[in-house]
Amino acid sequence: MREAIREAGRAWLQLTIGAAISLLCYLMVGVVLFTAFLTLTVIGAGVLPESVLLLRRLAGWERRRTAAWTGTPVPEAYLPLEGPLPARVRTAVDDPGTRRDLLWAAAQLLYGSVLWYVSLPLMVAATVVDGVWTGLAGRPPVALPLVGRLADLAATVSRELLTPVPSAARDAALAARIEQLTATRAGAVAAHGAELRRIERDLHDGAQARLVALSMRIGLARRAYDSDPAAARKLLDDAQEQAEEALAELRHVVRGIHPPILTDRGLTGAVRALAASSGLEVDVTVADLADGPDADGPRAPAAVEAAAYFAVAEALTNAAKHGGTDRASVLLRRERAGLRVRVRDEGGGGAEEAERAAGGGGSGLLGLRRRVAALDGTVLLTSPLGGPTVIEVELPCVW
């Protein structure tokens, strides 16, 4: 009997909150209709999108409340209210989610209040009936569970009204996808601009400076050739050293654009070479990955291989500089949906906290995220204080 009273009280509280939401819906429907009327006269155009956002929050509260009662989430699908005012007003009016929310709010006025009023006498009568039925006859309660049935009915009606229609869900998913692609495109453009500036800086400060010095030494050698052959020979030797250094600088720049080792040795060979030169003891594991043109499986596209290579390079560089460890592991796995790269080091961790403090990470990690996002991939960083640090990259591709 105590358990039945407890459950009935919980259901009655659910219905009482629903009645309170009914009062809010009464106000909300009035506000939305009033602002819609003012929008026709252009006076309330700026208020309508905000009213619709407020209605969305109220409907979202009911979704969470219904999900908590039934144990099943209630989906939502809205078009984003963004852009200039005319576009926001047009979206607020045309969005099917707005019409669903208005329909729910109008219905909530009725069933939320009616069910609560029905529960008041039912709660009192059920307590008396089940008190006698259970206390004297020793039978299970039969009347108190009816209060829970009313709460279930309210949750069912709310779920039916608040669940978006399939077309609205598709439109909202498409809008979210467009927003995501817009963000990744902006990130890719920013990363491309940063890469161009890096290449320009490397060429200006490195190869260009050495080529200028090379040209000057060759000019001096030509002038000194007849009068002082020994000095000219010395200048030519210096010019040869300058040419070799310029070539080394150019190779460095080329490796930053697309490492030639990827073309020559494939992703597996390139990562093994990267691990060998990292200064760490790195264990490289390859699972079902084609690493050459003669391998059984196909290779990933060049852009995917380059992104994976630079992800490993960035992770190993961070481990060597900031990890405080001499051990790391790299996993390359070809999966049905794409390529997975996982780099783990046994250092002190704290990279997550450092990334939050830097507002998104340093230039290396931010560049990595942008490079991967441009390919519609994901980057997952796990680095609690005390370690270990794990960077996991998923790059979609078709094999």
Summary of the structure (lengths in Angstrom):
residues: 399
radius of gyration: 33.7
end to end distance: 63.0
largest distance: 128.4
contacts: 1254
relative contact order: 0.07
helix: 69%
strand: 9%
